[in-house]
Amino acid sequence: MGALPRPVLNLNSSVRRRLFLVGLLALMGAAALFTPAQAAPRRASAGVSPGSGVSDDRAPGEAASADALPIASADSVSGDAAAPAARPFRFEDVVEKARAAAEAEYVPPAALPASLRSLNYDQWRTVRFKPERSLWRFEKLPFELQFFHSGFYYDRNVEISIIEEDGNVVPVPFSTDLFQYPNDDLRSQVASSNVGFAGFRVHYAINDPGYKDEVAVFLGASYFRAVGKDTKYGLSARGLALDTALPSGEEFPWFREFWVGKPSGGDASITVYALLDSPSCTGAYRFVISPGPETVMREGFQVFLRKGVEKVGIAPLTSMYFYGAPENGRLGDYRPEVHDSDGLLIHRDDDLWQWRALRNGERLSTTRIPVERLLGFGLLQRNRNFDRYQDLEADYERRPSLWVEPDDDWGSGRIELIEIPTDSEYNDNIVAFWVPNREKPDSPIKGACRLRWGEWEKRLHPLGRVVGTRQARGDRKNWVRFLVDFEGGELDALPEDSGITSVVEVDGAKLVQKHLEKNPHTGGWRLSFQVEADAGGGFSVFPAIPPAVHLSAVLKKGENLPNPLTETWTYVFGR
């Protein structure tokens, strides 16, 4: 799923990252969140260092060979594809194509030859794109494109075309000359088969003006990833989520066709159009990608349903949370925390900023948060200190946060957070998305939003932020202690005697003690409280599962005053 970043841990183990979800939810009578045919290993690499540069054997500034050529141009394609367009290609063209496809039967992709389907991960990653064949490299444009070879889990050929500056649409032809193969036998089999691209990646200089970094990737179903300056690939986004975590099983729409606008010499953005397809729906998507300190994607979408879908997830995000501060480390592991994201932040219609600390529980958990008007949500990697992770390879402190801001009114609905138990950091086990209230379930779904990738979370709002959540045994039997650290905003300047109060709410247990104090080491404030939880009764052949306990806390200048000083911290424990 998504991009294939540089391996940071054992590659053989990383292949299992998305696959564990298949078996997990299947045991529960539900389809997995990620299927093998569409999933991507997290730590895999096709020779590209995420956020660090183009996969190129040449040193920066070294000249390419004389016979190196761009892979496509209007002059190299004959027939109708190269004929002058009556008008420039527009997003509306993709919309009409999606609308027409929704009225026709779904056509599954053609099967790849067995020689490619049977490749394991290590074999597939030896088929490498030749960096000297990067599109636009020798035109000295600010952007370059590289392409992924199909095979392994990526068994769906993807059509990719370039929108030239004059509006002509020129397909990018597949050729074995664009790739390095491990042996001549595989190359010959590919040359004689119906093989195409699996996806592509975008390169742009964000860290060094003389070197084009890999900044975005579209690969696997409708997954895509991006990075901002000084960050490395972590969480992913998707075009659409259908019936996620339902007993009926999840469906995975996929981007089957892309159109990429050719940039001019001074462009700081590149536009990508995509056609989404699945048995239940089609969709038109537009991404205007602006790389930089934070990489911003302006996304527009319009989805048409072929048949009824129980749950539609808009702007789905998926990440990994193995353990963190609430778990107080993991026995036998030297690292204090291991995660790509540590919390879900929601900006609601009443200007409430709600922080939900993530957890890796013992059972599948689905949290639904009703919202009348969504102003933003995202999965954040808030802890940026190496000492919190102590991993020299994974660099978890450099994983990007991803924030979704609607550009229009999405109406009422809910944020849905799905947390899946995992015993490995190689599995993406966190999913978050927006579920709109649909008065007409069969009507098209459309909207626009901005996706912000990078290390920017301190600039979202002026309130105090939740920077730590810890859980421990309480002073008595069935008591559980929680410690929540707040920093930033007005908090750091307020003295111990400033009259700050805490408002703690507990649903499913009893609040028995709370205490708020200034933290002299950080300048922030620490809230500690204990709850008495139900232990679940006595012995039973079929013991009852204790109900989940929902917690929330916020700091104010006065308990009864309306304006908060901080985000509202929320957490769930128990079931």
Summary of the structure (lengths in Angstrom):
residues: 575
radius of gyration: 24.7
end to end distance: 28.8
largest distance: 79.6
contacts: 1955
relative contact order: 0.12
helix: 12%
strand: 38%
